[in-house]
């Protein structure tokens, strides 16, 4: 079974004043009159029913997410009692999805990225689902680099497992410009866009080994019916990204190339490259 988890709890601090605490980047309507969150939902909805789509967000944005995505059951909007980065948020939500569906394949996707070629994105995501369903790997979808950008992390590809899927040899956090140029020349590096696909059971086993405290607290949060206890357990979580908590520690990670016009639209320069008239948007603030 295919499910997806859309991460929509960020505050979009790099796009101030276009983005704000009340209306962060994922809710901005800068492409085709739809918000980035709605665009992300539309892409994954091509592969599954709305009941299989979950949203992770801060409690502050729960009602906003529900209004943006009326097709998604409100019970599928999972809230974070505190900001603890993507590691705890993904752990709790994936354990909750596991509790609801057994052992589905889960895609974890950011809500605030731009994809130019949505047909190709859906094709790549479907391939990742199929591979994760049949293999005990965590899968990362990496982006074919178009420049030696030192603002992104990189994925070094190893041997091919099956056609189009490679072992992941190493994560490299944002390198210097010179190192990024070497990566581009080497040809076996992808940008790390933090797009992941895995079976729930494979994720659980990897997390219990790499980050046992997060796994233990996530289990308590999902099983507890007491909001106070849930908040207490969540507050005890470390603030750590899923990359540091899990992906860089676990040995069985596979990578799939994505070449579909991706941007994290994390800066005004990135918006300009995506064809957005930034000056016009700012003038309306």
C-alpha positions as CSV (number, residue, x, y, z in Angstrom):
1,X,0.0,0.0,0.0
2,X,1.2,3.5,-0.9
3,X,0.9,6.4,1.6
4,X,2.6,9.8,1.8
5,X,3.6,12.2,4.5
6,X,3.8,15.9,3.5
7,X,6.0,18.0,5.9
8,X,4.3,21.4,6.3
9,X,5.5,22.7,9.7
10,X,8.3,25.1,8.6
11,X,8.2,28.9,9.1
12,X,9.9,29.9,5.8
13,X,12.3,32.2,7.4
14,X,14.5,32.7,4.3
15,X,11.7,34.3,2.3
16,X,10.8,37.1,4.7
17,X,8.9,39.4,4.3
18,X,7.1,37.4,1.6
19,X,6.8,34.6,4.1
20,X,5.8,35.2,7.7
21,X,5.1,33.2,10.9
22,X,1.4,33.5,10.1
23,X,1.7,32.6,6.4
24,X,4.9,30.6,5.8
25,X,6.3,29.5,2.5
26,X,4.2,26.4,2.0
27,X,1.0,28.5,2.0
28,X,2.2,31.1,-0.5
29,X,0.3,31.1,-3.8
30,X,3.2,31.8,-6.2
31,X,2.7,29.2,-8.9
32,X,-0.6,28.9,-10.9
33,X,-2.6,30.4,-8.1
34,X,-2.2,27.4,-5.9
35,X,-0.1,27.2,-2.7
36,X,3.1,25.1,-2.7
37,X,1.3,22.8,-0.2
38,X,-1.6,22.3,-2.6
39,X,0.8,21.7,-5.5
40,X,2.6,19.0,-3.5
41,X,-0.7,17.4,-2.6
42,X,-1.8,17.4,-6.2
43,X,1.3,15.5,-7.3
44,X,1.1,12.7,-4.7
45,X,-2.7,12.5,-5.2
46,X,-2.0,11.1,-8.7
47,X,-0.7,8.0,-7.0
48,X,-3.1,7.4,-4.1
49,X,-6.4,8.3,-2.5
50,X,-6.7,11.3,-0.2
51,X,-7.2,8.9,2.8
52,X,-3.6,7.7,2.3
53,X,-2.1,11.2,2.4
54,X,-0.9,12.6,5.7
55,X,0.3,16.1,6.6
56,X,2.8,16.8,9.4
57,X,2.5,20.4,10.7
58,X,2.9,22.5,13.8
59,X,-0.3,23.0,15.9
60,X,-0.3,26.6,14.8
61,X,-0.9,25.6,11.2
62,X,-3.3,22.6,11.6
63,X,-6.5,24.6,10.7
64,X,-4.7,26.3,7.8
65,X,-3.6,22.9,6.4
66,X,-7.2,21.6,6.7
67,X,-8.5,24.6,4.9
68,X,-5.9,24.2,2.1
69,X,-6.5,20.5,1.7
70,X,-10.2,19.8,2.3
71,X,-9.8,16.4,0.5
72,X,-7.5,15.1,3.3
73,X,-9.3,13.7,6.3
74,X,-8.7,15.9,9.3
75,X,-7.4,12.9,11.3
76,X,-4.6,12.7,8.7
77,X,-3.3,16.1,9.7
78,X,-0.8,15.2,12.4
79,X,0.4,18.0,14.7
80,X,3.7,18.6,16.5
81,X,3.3,19.9,20.1
82,X,6.8,21.5,19.8
83,X,9.3,22.3,17.1
84,X,11.9,19.5,17.1
85,X,13.1,19.5,13.5
86,X,12.3,16.7,11.0
87,X,13.7,13.7,12.8
88,X,11.1,13.6,15.6
89,X,8.3,14.8,13.3
90,X,8.9,12.1,10.8
91,X,9.4,9.4,13.4
92,X,6.1,10.1,15.1
93,X,4.1,10.4,11.9
94,X,5.6,7.3,10.3
95,X,4.8,5.3,13.5
96,X,1.3,6.7,13.4
97,X,0.8,5.7,9.8
98,X,2.2,2.3,10.6
99,X,-0.4,2.0,13.4
100,X,-3.2,2.9,11.0
101,X,-2.2,0.8,8.0
102,X,0.2,-1.9,9.1
103,X,3.2,-1.9,6.9
104,X,2.6,0.5,4.0
105,X,5.2,2.2,1.9
106,X,5.6,5.9,3.0
107,X,6.9,8.7,0.9
108,X,8.2,11.7,2.9
109,X,8.1,15.0,1.0
110,X,8.5,18.6,1.7
111,X,5.5,20.8,1.2
112,X,7.4,23.9,0.0
113,X,9.4,22.7,-3.1
114,X,8.8,23.6,-6.7
115,X,8.7,20.8,-9.4
116,X,8.6,22.0,-13.0
117,X,8.0,18.5,-14.7
118,X,5.3,17.0,-12.6
119,X,4.8,14.0,-14.9
120,X,8.5,13.0,-14.5
121,X,8.3,13.5,-10.8
122,X,5.3,11.2,-10.5
123,X,7.2,8.6,-12.6
124,X,10.3,8.8,-10.4
125,X,8.2,8.6,-7.2
126,X,6.3,5.6,-8.5
127,X,9.6,3.8,-9.2
128,X,10.8,4.6,-5.6
129,X,7.6,3.2,-4.2
130,X,8.0,0.0,-6.2
131,X,11.6,-0.5,-5.2
132,X,10.9,0.3,-1.5
133,X,8.0,-2.1,-1.5
134,X,10.2,-5.0,-2.7
135,X,13.5,-4.2,-1.0
136,X,14.7,-3.6,2.6
137,X,16.2,-0.2,1.8
138,X,15.5,3.3,2.8
139,X,15.2,5.2,-0.5
140,X,16.4,8.8,-1.2
141,X,15.3,10.6,-4.3
142,X,18.3,12.8,-5.3
143,X,18.3,15.6,-7.8
144,X,20.5,15.7,-10.8
145,X,22.8,18.7,-10.2
146,X,22.8,21.5,-12.7
147,X,25.5,23.6,-11.1
148,X,28.2,23.2,-8.4
149,X,25.8,24.6,-5.7
150,X,27.4,24.8,-2.3
151,X,24.0,25.5,-0.6
152,X,22.8,21.9,-0.9
153,X,23.9,18.6,0.6
154,X,25.1,15.9,-1.8
155,X,24.5,12.1,-2.2
156,X,27.4,10.0,-3.5
157,X,26.1,7.1,-5.6
158,X,27.7,3.6,-5.3
159,X,27.0,0.5,-7.3
160,X,23.8,-0.1,-9.1
161,X,21.3,-2.4,-7.3
162,X,18.8,-2.6,-10.1
163,X,18.5,-0.4,-13.2
164,X,18.0,3.2,-12.1
165,X,18.6,2.5,-8.4
166,X,22.0,2.8,-6.8
167,X,23.4,2.1,-3.4
168,X,24.1,5.3,-1.5
169,X,27.7,5.5,-0.5
170,X,27.9,8.8,1.4
171,X,26.0,11.9,2.5
172,X,28.0,15.1,2.3
173,X,26.7,18.3,4.0
174,X,26.9,21.6,2.1
175,X,30.5,21.5,0.6
176,X,32.7,24.3,-0.4
177,X,32.4,25.6,-4.0
178,X,35.5,23.8,-5.0
179,X,34.4,20.5,-3.6
180,X,31.0,21.0,-5.3
181,X,32.7,21.5,-8.6
182,X,34.6,18.2,-8.1
183,X,31.3,16.5,-7.4
184,X,29.8,17.8,-10.5
185,X,32.7,16.6,-12.6
186,X,32.6,13.2,-11.0
187,X,29.0,12.6,-12.2
188,X,28.0,10.2,-9.4
189,X,26.7,12.8,-7.0
190,X,23.1,14.1,-6.6
191,X,21.7,17.0,-4.6
192,X,20.0,15.8,-1.4
193,X,16.4,17.2,-1.5
194,X,15.4,15.2,1.6
195,X,12.8,13.2,-0.4
196,X,12.5,9.7,1.1
197,X,10.5,6.5,0.5
198,X,10.5,3.4,2.7
199,X,8.3,0.6,4.1
200,X,7.1,1.4,7.6
201,X,8.8,-1.7,9.1
202,X,12.1,-0.9,7.4
203,X,12.0,2.6,8.7
204,X,11.2,1.4,12.2
205,X,14.0,-1.1,12.3
206,X,16.6,1.4,11.0
207,X,15.4,4.1,13.5
208,X,15.5,1.8,16.5
209,X,19.1,1.1,15.7
210,X,20.3,4.6,14.7
211,X,18.2,6.7,17.1
212,X,16.7,4.4,19.8
213,X,15.6,7.2,22.1
214,X,13.6,8.9,19.3
215,X,12.0,5.6,18.4
216,X,11.1,4.9,22.0
217,X,9.5,8.3,22.6
218,X,7.7,8.2,19.2
219,X,6.2,4.9,20.2
220,X,5.0,6.4,23.5
221,X,3.5,9.4,21.7
222,X,1.6,7.3,19.2
223,X,0.3,4.9,21.9
224,X,-0.7,7.6,24.4
225,X,-4.2,9.0,24.5
226,X,-3.3,11.7,26.9
227,X,-2.4,15.0,25.2
228,X,-0.3,16.1,28.2
229,X,1.8,13.0,28.1
230,X,2.2,13.3,24.3
231,X,3.4,16.9,24.7
232,X,5.8,15.8,27.5
233,X,7.3,13.0,25.4
234,X,7.6,15.2,22.3
235,X,9.3,17.9,24.4
236,X,11.9,15.4,25.5
237,X,12.8,14.7,21.9
238,X,16.2,16.1,20.6
239,X,15.9,18.7,17.9
240,X,17.6,17.0,15.0
241,X,17.0,16.5,11.3
242,X,16.1,13.1,9.8
243,X,19.4,13.2,7.8
244,X,21.5,13.4,11.0
245,X,19.3,11.2,13.1
246,X,18.9,8.4,10.7
247,X,19.9,8.7,7.0
248,X,23.6,9.3,7.5
249,X,23.9,6.5,10.1
250,X,22.0,3.6,8.5
251,X,23.9,1.3,6.0
252,X,21.0,0.3,3.7
253,X,20.1,3.4,1.8
254,X,19.4,3.4,-2.0
255,X,19.2,6.5,-4.2
256,X,17.2,7.2,-7.4
257,X,18.0,10.1,-9.7
258,X,15.4,12.8,-10.2
259,X,15.6,15.2,-13.1
260,X,12.3,17.1,-13.0
261,X,13.1,20.7,-12.5
262,X,13.4,20.8,-8.8
263,X,13.9,23.8,-6.6
264,X,13.6,24.3,-2.8
265,X,12.6,27.9,-3.5
266,X,14.5,28.7,-0.4
267,X,15.7,32.2,-1.5
268,X,14.6,35.1,-3.7
269,X,17.2,34.1,-6.2
270,X,15.7,30.6,-6.4
271,X,12.3,32.1,-7.0
272,X,13.7,34.2,-9.8
273,X,15.2,31.1,-11.4
274,X,11.9,29.4,-11.3
275,X,10.3,32.3,-13.2
276,X,8.6,34.1,-10.3
277,X,8.5,37.9,-10.6
278,X,9.8,38.5,-7.1
279,X,9.6,42.3,-7.3
280,X,5.9,42.2,-8.2
281,X,5.2,39.9,-5.2
282,X,7.1,42.1,-2.8
283,X,5.4,45.2,-4.0
284,X,2.0,43.7,-3.0
285,X,3.2,43.1,0.6
